[in-house]
Amino acid sequence: MNKESPHEKTGKDFTGGGILALSGKRTTTGDPAFDARVDQLVKDWAGIANPDLIEELIISALRLARHDVSVAELKLLNRSVKELRNAWRVFRPFTNRRKVAVYGSARTHPDEPEAKAAERFSRRMVEEGFMIITGAGAGIMGAAQKGAGADNSFGLNIRLPFEQDANDTIEGDPKLVPFNYFFTRKLTFVKESEGFALFAGGFGTMDEGFEVLTLIQTGKTAILPLVMVDAPGASYWKTFDAFLRNELLSRRLISEDDFALFRITDDIEEAVHEFKHFYRVFHSYRFVRDKLVIRLQRRLSDAHIERLNTDFSDLVKSGTITQGAALPQEADEESLTHLPRLIFTPHRRNYGRLRRLIDAINDCAPS
């Protein structure tokens, strides 16, 4: 398996181009002389990459001070930035490794089938070159951490008044990252993961699973493999699927294509295969203005391109799906410029169908 990360040097844009496409319009304090002082301050702090963005952060903080902002609001913002800064520092040395987030209950006993399944799954994922990220707690998280081992896992620990001490495997490890806020923790899960595995859990697991589904369904984060894993013979996620079909799909609150955004299985090897297969030919994608650029591990044949154009013409707004090289706008992701591309102008409304296109791409090349 190609283990190169889609964010090897430039930092992962988990939105599929949305962050990199943000306007570069310069923020100002409103006082040119003060702008110059900020500019000089950043220059004096030697060795800064992207100094213009650092200046924007400083100016945003200064402008915030001119508003009627409470102490509580300032502390919330300050604490959030510190948490994210620390998390990104911890993950940065491991940007060349793909990672799978494992969600599940902290209350599951280690002897229960779900915990054993999580432990086996994580051990197999490490064997396939992935690292594991958990919430660092007990139960499913502790089992997954045990299966992966401390060297191959991260723990994102939320501070709670109960049941959330770090598990024995990750306790004391430098890859254990503490969080005060759920939203900074959830952002870190999504930003740093190349896939998600959900085991049986309570409100927290449901929250995290639905959030990932919502982000993918609405295009606010890139499509990634999402696998809901039951213990062998169990029905937790099968019941969840039935609820979605009986209550949401029947009322047209979701579409049939939305079911392509996740998989349900009680077979650990099948779950592992989902993550391996997702990156078999597909690498990553990015929107560049009105174009969708899909990066590939290897070129596809002309016959495969023709088949994709036939089977997925409904995704194409104008023109056809073509194979080519990196666009000039992708120069800010230098480590990916060597990869072949599929490029087309899409309808940006059905990410379930786009997931089916990715599956078809991965099915193109022979093993």
Kinemage of the C-alpha trace (Angstrom):
@kinemage 1
@onewidth
@group {chain A} dominant
@subgroup {mainchain}
@vectorlist {calphas} color= white
{ca met a 1} P 0.000 0.000 0.000
{ca asn a 2} L 1.207 3.484 -0.780
{ca lys a 3} L 1.508 5.068 2.672
{ca glu a 4} L 2.231 8.620 1.539
{ca ser a 5} L -0.063 11.051 3.255
{ca pro a 6} L -2.161 13.512 1.255
{ca his a 7} L -0.743 16.296 3.423
{ca glu a 8} L 2.948 15.384 3.495
{ca lys a 9} L 4.457 18.892 3.400
{ca thr a 10} L 1.787 21.508 3.085
{ca gly a 11} L -0.524 20.515 5.933
{ca lys a 12} L -3.773 18.732 5.333
{ca asp a 13} L -6.625 20.781 3.901
{ca phe a 14} L -9.374 18.493 5.164
{ca thr a 15} L -11.993 20.556 3.290
{ca gly a 16} L -10.778 19.418 -0.143
{ca gly a 17} L -9.475 22.824 -1.229
{ca gly a 18} L -11.814 25.030 0.767
{ca ile a 19} L -9.173 26.353 3.154
{ca leu a 20} L -6.552 26.879 0.463
{ca ala a 21} L -9.141 28.762 -1.614
{ca leu a 22} L -9.882 31.299 1.126
{ca ser a 23} L -9.387 34.897 0.073
{ca gly a 24} L -5.909 36.296 0.584
{ca lys a 25} L -7.274 39.801 1.055
{ca arg a 26} L -5.122 41.625 3.590
{ca thr a 27} L -6.665 42.405 6.976
{ca thr a 28} L -5.789 45.784 8.424
{ca thr a 29} L -5.978 47.430 11.818
{ca gly a 30} L -7.291 50.536 10.076
{ca asp a 31} L -4.103 52.399 10.957
{ca pro a 32} L -1.333 52.117 8.297
{ca ala a 33} L 1.346 53.024 10.841
{ca phe a 34} L 0.183 50.268 13.182
{ca asp a 35} L 0.007 47.800 10.271
{ca ala a 36} L 3.663 48.579 9.602
{ca arg a 37} L 4.540 47.926 13.252
{ca val a 38} L 2.856 44.503 13.097
{ca asp a 39} L 4.664 43.742 9.841
{ca gln a 40} L 8.003 44.618 11.431
{ca leu a 41} L 7.208 42.572 14.538
{ca val a 42} L 6.661 39.481 12.404
{ca lys a 43} L 9.851 40.145 10.413
{ca asp a 44} L 11.807 40.469 13.655
{ca trp a 45} L 10.523 37.046 14.758
{ca ala a 46} L 12.863 35.262 12.358
{ca gly a 47} L 12.094 32.091 10.436
{ca ile a 48} L 8.329 32.502 10.083
{ca ala a 49} L 6.681 30.650 7.203
{ca asn a 50} L 3.642 32.393 5.697
{ca pro a 51} L 4.243 35.679 7.564
{ca asp a 52} L 1.186 37.297 5.963
{ca leu a 53} L -1.109 34.809 7.724
{ca ile a 54} L 0.683 35.289 11.046
{ca glu a 55} L 0.149 39.040 10.650
{ca glu a 56} L -3.551 38.401 10.046
{ca leu a 57} L -3.808 36.433 13.297
{ca ile a 58} L -2.169 39.245 15.255
{ca ile a 59} L -4.339 41.897 13.633
{ca ser a 60} L -7.498 39.865 14.285
{ca ala a 61} L -6.570 39.700 17.967
{ca leu a 62} L -5.924 43.436 18.073
{ca arg a 63} L -9.214 44.223 16.365
{ca leu a 64} L -11.015 41.922 18.786
{ca ala a 65} L -9.692 44.063 21.638
{ca arg a 66} L -11.560 47.055 20.211
{ca his a 67} L -14.915 45.265 20.540
{ca asp a 68} L -16.972 44.846 23.671
{ca val a 69} L -15.726 41.308 24.314
{ca ser a 70} L -16.142 39.683 27.706
{ca val a 71} L -13.396 37.994 29.700
{ca ala a 72} L -15.148 34.638 29.206
{ca glu a 73} L -15.187 35.080 25.401
{ca leu a 74} L -11.521 36.065 25.310
{ca lys a 75} L -10.589 33.065 27.459
{ca leu a 76} L -12.612 30.732 25.212
{ca leu a 77} L -10.877 31.994 22.072
{ca asn a 78} L -7.435 31.988 23.650
{ca arg a 79} L -7.848 28.479 25.064
{ca ser a 80} L -9.151 27.180 21.711
{ca val a 81} L -6.176 28.527 19.766
{ca lys a 82} L -3.752 27.077 22.322
{ca glu a 83} L -5.424 23.649 22.137
{ca leu a 84} L -5.281 23.569 18.350
{ca arg a 85} L -1.703 24.819 18.283
{ca asn a 86} L -0.633 22.071 20.671
{ca ala a 87} L -2.524 19.359 18.754
{ca trp a 88} L -1.011 20.355 15.421
{ca arg a 89} L 2.455 20.392 16.993
{ca val a 90} L 1.982 16.810 18.189
{ca phe a 91} L 0.667 15.522 14.856
{ca arg a 92} L 3.137 17.344 12.610
{ca pro a 93} L 5.992 14.762 12.793
{ca phe a 94} L 3.589 12.045 11.619
{ca thr a 95} L 2.154 13.701 8.506
{ca asn a 96} L 3.568 10.923 6.326
{ca arg a 97} L 1.356 8.308 8.005
{ca arg a 98} L -2.326 7.783 7.296
{ca lys a 99} L -4.503 7.612 10.389
{ca val a 100} L -7.919 6.169 11.207
{ca ala a 101} L -10.056 7.589 14.020
{ca val a 102} L -11.770 4.955 16.160
{ca tyr a 103} L -14.945 5.999 18.001
{ca gly a 104} L -16.854 3.961 20.567
{ca ser a 105} L -18.086 3.744 24.136
{ca ala a 106} L -15.827 4.327 27.143
{ca arg a 107} L -18.126 2.024 29.144
{ca thr a 108} L -17.545 -1.200 27.197
{ca his a 109} L -15.860 -3.902 29.292
{ca pro a 110} L -12.577 -5.272 27.838
{ca asp a 111} L -14.065 -8.786 27.690
{ca glu a 112} L -17.077 -7.750 25.610
{ca pro a 113} L -17.107 -8.750 21.910
{ca glu a 114} L -17.155 -5.112 20.772
{ca ala a 115} L -13.935 -4.342 22.654
{ca lys a 116} L -12.223 -7.424 21.292
{ca ala a 117} L -13.319 -6.438 17.778
{ca ala a 118} L -11.913 -2.917 18.241
{ca glu a 119} L -8.606 -4.295 19.499
{ca arg a 120} L -8.288 -6.678 16.557
{ca phe a 121} L -9.300 -4.014 14.040
{ca ser a 122} L -6.667 -1.568 15.281
{ca arg a 123} L -3.960 -4.215 15.318
{ca arg a 124} L -4.777 -5.087 11.698
{ca met a 125} L -4.835 -1.434 10.630
{ca val a 126} L -1.356 -0.906 12.058
{ca glu a 127} L -0.191 -3.983 10.149
{ca glu a 128} L -1.475 -2.279 7.002
{ca gly a 129} L 0.521 0.883 7.711
{ca phe a 130} L -2.101 3.070 9.403
{ca met a 131} L -1.967 4.787 12.780
{ca ile a 132} L -4.936 4.933 15.141
{ca ile a 133} L -6.509 7.973 16.829
{ca thr a 134} L -8.917 7.500 19.742
{ca gly a 135} L -10.465 9.650 22.422
{ca ala a 136} L -7.905 8.134 24.843
{ca gly a 137} L -10.536 6.786 27.229
{ca ala a 138} L -11.359 3.277 28.388
{ca gly a 139} L -13.736 0.791 26.750
{ca ile a 140} L -13.625 0.728 22.944
{ca met a 141} L -10.997 3.458 22.934
{ca gly a 142} L -8.750 1.589 25.333
{ca ala a 143} L -9.159 -1.640 23.359
{ca ala a 144} L -8.297 0.112 20.082
{ca gln a 145} L -5.298 1.791 21.717
{ca lys a 146} L -4.128 -1.582 23.038
{ca gly a 147} L -4.446 -3.145 19.611
{ca ala a 148} L -2.499 -0.351 17.940
{ca gly a 149} L 0.099 0.089 20.674
{ca ala a 150} L 1.338 3.432 21.938
{ca asp a 151} L 3.904 3.879 19.163
{ca asn a 152} L 1.216 3.751 16.512
{ca ser a 153} L -1.586 5.689 18.141
{ca phe a 154} L -2.737 9.079 19.373
{ca gly a 155} L -5.089 9.894 22.211
{ca leu a 156} L -7.279 12.999 22.152
{ca asn a 157} L -8.387 13.229 25.763
{ca ile a 158} L -11.343 15.426 26.744
{ca arg a 159} L -11.363 16.786 30.279
{ca leu a 160} L -14.549 15.556 31.994
{ca pro a 161} L -15.583 15.277 35.642
{ca phe a 162} L -16.097 11.527 35.165
{ca glu a 163} L -15.070 8.429 33.131
{ca gln a 164} L -12.425 10.033 30.918
{ca asp a 165} L -9.007 9.293 32.399
{ca ala a 166} L -6.519 8.265 29.732
{ca asn a 167} L -6.217 4.513 29.190
{ca asp a 168} L -3.105 2.616 30.274
{ca thr a 169} L -1.669 2.324 26.749
{ca ile a 170} L -1.543 6.050 25.942
{ca glu a 171} L -1.168 7.503 29.461
{ca gly a 172} L 2.112 9.438 29.659
{ca asp a 173} L 2.785 9.178 25.922
{ca pro a 174} L 3.750 12.425 24.133
{ca lys a 175} L 0.990 11.696 21.595
{ca leu a 176} L -1.665 12.101 24.288
{ca val a 177} L -3.293 15.486 23.614
{ca pro a 178} L -5.578 17.094 26.246
{ca phe a 179} L -8.641 19.151 25.276
{ca asn a 180} L -10.987 21.315 27.278
{ca tyr a 181} L -13.516 21.756 24.458
{ca phe a 182} L -15.301 19.120 22.427
{ca phe a 183} L -15.296 21.299 19.314
{ca thr a 184} L -11.488 21.644 19.180
{ca arg a 185} L -11.153 17.925 19.828
{ca lys a 186} L -13.654 17.021 17.093
{ca leu a 187} L -11.960 19.388 14.657
{ca thr a 188} L -8.645 17.661 15.344
{ca phe a 189} L -10.188 14.224 14.757
{ca val a 190} L -11.531 15.305 11.364
{ca lys a 191} L -8.449 17.274 10.313
{ca glu a 192} L -5.934 14.545 11.136
{ca ser a 193} L -7.820 11.415 10.018
{ca glu a 194} L -7.896 9.655 6.665
{ca gly a 195} L -10.810 7.485 7.737
{ca phe a 196} L -13.254 6.762 10.565
{ca ala a 197} L -14.246 3.514 12.281
{ca leu a 198} L -17.295 3.583 14.549
{ca phe a 199} L -17.963 0.865 17.093
{ca ala a 200} L -20.952 0.652 19.457
{ca gly a 201} L -21.276 3.698 21.674
{ca gly a 202} L -23.543 6.195 23.374
{ca phe a 203} L -24.392 9.843 22.747
{ca gly a 204} L -20.754 10.759 22.094
{ca thr a 205} L -20.293 8.112 19.415
{ca met a 206} L -23.595 9.082 17.782
{ca asp a 207} L -22.559 12.750 17.880
{ca glu a 208} L -19.174 12.102 16.315
{ca gly a 209} L -20.589 9.759 13.675
{ca phe a 210} L -23.391 12.109 12.656
{ca glu a 211} L -21.006 15.056 12.558
{ca val a 212} L -18.642 13.271 10.164
{ca leu a 213} L -21.580 12.167 8.007
{ca thr a 214} L -22.956 15.723 7.928
{ca leu a 215} L -19.586 17.239 7.014
{ca ile a 216} L -19.082 14.763 4.173
{ca gln a 217} L -22.686 14.946 2.933
{ca thr a 218} L -22.517 18.755 2.719
{ca gly a 219} L -19.033 18.912 1.232
{ca lys a 220} L -17.539 20.712 4.240
{ca thr a 221} L -14.912 18.014 4.579
{ca ala a 222} L -13.425 15.722 1.968
{ca ile a 223} L -14.959 12.298 1.419
{ca leu a 224} L -13.163 9.718 3.566
{ca pro a 225} L -13.951 6.064 4.336
{ca leu a 226} L -16.436 5.734 7.202
{ca val a 227} L -17.026 2.193 8.453
{ca met a 228} L -19.467 1.223 11.205
{ca val a 229} L -18.178 -1.984 12.766
{ca asp a 230} L -20.361 -4.413 14.703
{ca ala a 231} L -18.980 -7.265 16.759
{ca pro a 232} L -19.487 -10.553 14.867
{ca gly a 233} L -23.213 -11.326 14.797
{ca ala a 234} L -24.185 -8.100 16.598
{ca ser a 235} L -26.826 -5.686 15.301
{ca tyr a 236} L -25.975 -2.244 16.729
{ca trp a 237} L -25.180 -0.605 13.384
{ca lys a 238} L -27.670 -2.719 11.456
{ca thr a 239} L -30.361 -1.246 13.718
{ca phe a 240} L -28.936 2.223 13.064
{ca asp a 241} L -29.160 1.586 9.312
{ca ala a 242} L -32.770 0.439 9.674
{ca phe a 243} L -33.614 3.655 11.559
{ca leu a 244} L -32.090 5.755 8.800
{ca arg a 245} L -34.089 3.905 6.153
{ca asn a 246} L -37.378 3.659 8.018
{ca glu a 247} L -37.456 7.196 9.432
{ca leu a 248} L -35.125 9.443 7.409
{ca leu a 249} L -35.115 7.972 3.909
{ca ser a 250} L -38.851 7.200 3.943
{ca arg a 251} L -39.546 10.874 4.732
{ca arg a 252} L -37.057 12.009 2.062
{ca leu a 253} L -34.912 13.670 4.704
{ca ile a 254} L -31.888 11.968 3.130
{ca ser a 255} L -31.351 10.303 -0.246
{ca glu a 256} L -30.466 6.769 -1.245
{ca asp a 257} L -27.059 7.996 -2.427
{ca asp a 258} L -26.260 9.126 1.119
{ca phe a 259} L -25.933 5.466 2.078
{ca ala a 260} L -22.823 5.305 -0.108
{ca leu a 261} L -21.053 7.564 2.406
{ca phe a 262} L -20.639 4.752 4.938
{ca arg a 263} L -20.314 0.996 5.219
{ca ile a 264} L -21.636 -1.400 7.861
{ca thr a 265} L -19.974 -4.723 8.609
{ca asp a 266} L -19.406 -7.225 11.404
{ca asp a 267} L -16.341 -8.656 9.644
{ca ile a 268} L -13.042 -7.115 10.777
{ca glu a 269} L -11.189 -8.081 7.610
{ca glu a 270} L -13.924 -6.512 5.517
{ca ala a 271} L -13.598 -3.317 7.573
{ca val a 272} L -9.829 -3.264 7.078
{ca his a 273} L -10.316 -3.839 3.355
{ca glu a 274} L -12.570 -0.772 3.099
{ca phe a 275} L -9.754 1.513 4.233
{ca lys a 276} L -7.084 -0.205 2.141
{ca his a 277} L -9.250 -0.251 -0.965
{ca phe a 278} L -10.227 3.417 -0.654
{ca tyr a 279} L -6.579 4.383 -1.223
{ca arg a 280} L -5.822 1.692 -3.781
{ca val a 281} L -5.891 4.056 -6.792
{ca phe a 282} L -7.516 7.179 -5.354
{ca his a 283} L -5.215 9.509 -3.431
{ca ser a 284} L -7.117 12.707 -2.581
{ca tyr a 285} L -9.107 15.470 -4.236
{ca arg a 286} L -9.385 19.221 -4.282
{ca phe a 287} L -11.775 21.741 -5.751
{ca val a 288} L -10.022 24.408 -7.830
{ca arg a 289} L -12.614 27.073 -8.582
{ca asp a 290} L -15.270 25.218 -10.598
{ca lys a 291} L -13.035 22.190 -11.292
{ca leu a 292} L -12.751 18.999 -9.270
{ca val a 293} L -9.224 17.599 -9.343
{ca ile a 294} L -8.935 13.967 -8.235
{ca arg a 295} L -5.360 12.873 -7.523
{ca leu a 296} L -4.508 9.245 -8.366
{ca gln a 297} L -1.828 6.805 -7.259
{ca arg a 298} L -1.429 5.777 -10.920
{ca arg a 299} L -2.795 6.663 -14.331
{ca leu a 300} L -5.953 5.018 -15.675
{ca ser a 301} L -6.325 3.564 -19.126
{ca asp a 302} L -8.325 5.345 -21.826
{ca ala a 303} L -10.921 2.576 -21.584
{ca his a 304} L -11.352 3.231 -17.866
{ca ile a 305} L -11.746 6.962 -18.448
{ca glu a 306} L -14.395 6.267 -21.084
{ca arg a 307} L -16.259 3.980 -18.697
{ca leu a 308} L -16.231 6.609 -15.946
{ca asn a 309} L -17.625 9.196 -18.357
{ca thr a 310} L -20.424 6.819 -19.299
{ca asp a 311} L -21.331 5.713 -15.777
{ca phe a 312} L -21.011 9.084 -14.041
{ca ser a 313} L -22.180 11.578 -16.653
{ca asp a 314} L -24.749 12.828 -14.095
{ca leu a 315} L -21.891 14.217 -11.972
{ca val a 316} L -20.474 16.298 -14.829
{ca lys a 317} L -21.857 19.794 -15.218
{ca ser a 318} L -20.021 20.534 -18.468
{ca gly a 319} L -17.402 18.835 -20.634
{ca thr a 320} L -16.078 15.411 -19.716
{ca ile a 321} L -13.839 13.683 -17.194
{ca thr a 322} L -10.275 13.978 -18.511
{ca gln a 323} L -6.916 12.736 -17.277
{ca gly a 324} L -4.164 15.282 -16.866
{ca ala a 325} L -1.520 16.884 -14.685
{ca ala a 326} L -1.627 19.252 -11.713
{ca leu a 327} L -3.263 22.617 -12.323
{ca pro a 328} L -1.232 25.802 -11.710
{ca gln a 329} L -3.426 26.627 -8.686
{ca glu a 330} L -2.174 23.443 -6.973
{ca ala a 331} L 1.380 24.754 -6.697
{ca asp a 332} L 0.796 25.312 -2.972
{ca glu a 333} L 0.693 21.508 -2.559
{ca glu a 334} L 4.070 20.823 -4.113
{ca ser a 335} L 4.447 17.298 -2.737
{ca leu a 336} L 1.394 16.168 -4.750
{ca thr a 337} L 2.193 17.726 -8.145
{ca his a 338} L 3.688 14.516 -9.536
{ca leu a 339} L 0.439 12.555 -9.210
{ca pro a 340} L -1.816 12.016 -12.256
{ca arg a 341} L -5.239 13.669 -12.116
{ca leu a 342} L -8.821 13.271 -13.191
{ca ile a 343} L -10.274 16.726 -13.871
{ca phe a 344} L -13.848 17.780 -14.579
{ca thr a 345} L -16.473 20.404 -13.797
{ca pro a 346} L -18.938 18.781 -11.365
{ca his a 347} L -22.379 19.442 -10.014
{ca arg a 348} L -21.533 20.075 -6.356
{ca arg a 349} L -24.664 18.624 -4.829
{ca asn a 350} L -24.425 14.846 -4.447
{ca tyr a 351} L -21.421 13.623 -2.476
{ca gly a 352} L -22.840 10.115 -2.246
{ca arg a 353} L -22.487 9.829 -6.017
{ca leu a 354} L -18.986 11.259 -5.786
{ca arg a 355} L -18.148 8.518 -3.303
{ca arg a 356} L -19.434 5.982 -5.832
{ca leu a 357} L -17.106 7.546 -8.422
{ca ile a 358} L -14.161 7.098 -6.056
{ca asp a 359} L -15.170 3.439 -5.588
{ca ala a 360} L -15.295 3.001 -9.361
{ca ile a 361} L -11.835 4.561 -9.708
{ca asn a 362} L -10.461 2.116 -7.171
{ca asp a 363} L -12.061 -0.771 -9.050
{ca cys a 364} L -10.452 0.274 -12.355
{ca ala a 365} L -6.908 -0.957 -12.070
{ca pro a 366} L -6.269 -4.701 -11.695
{ca ser a 367} L -4.643 -5.977 -8.505
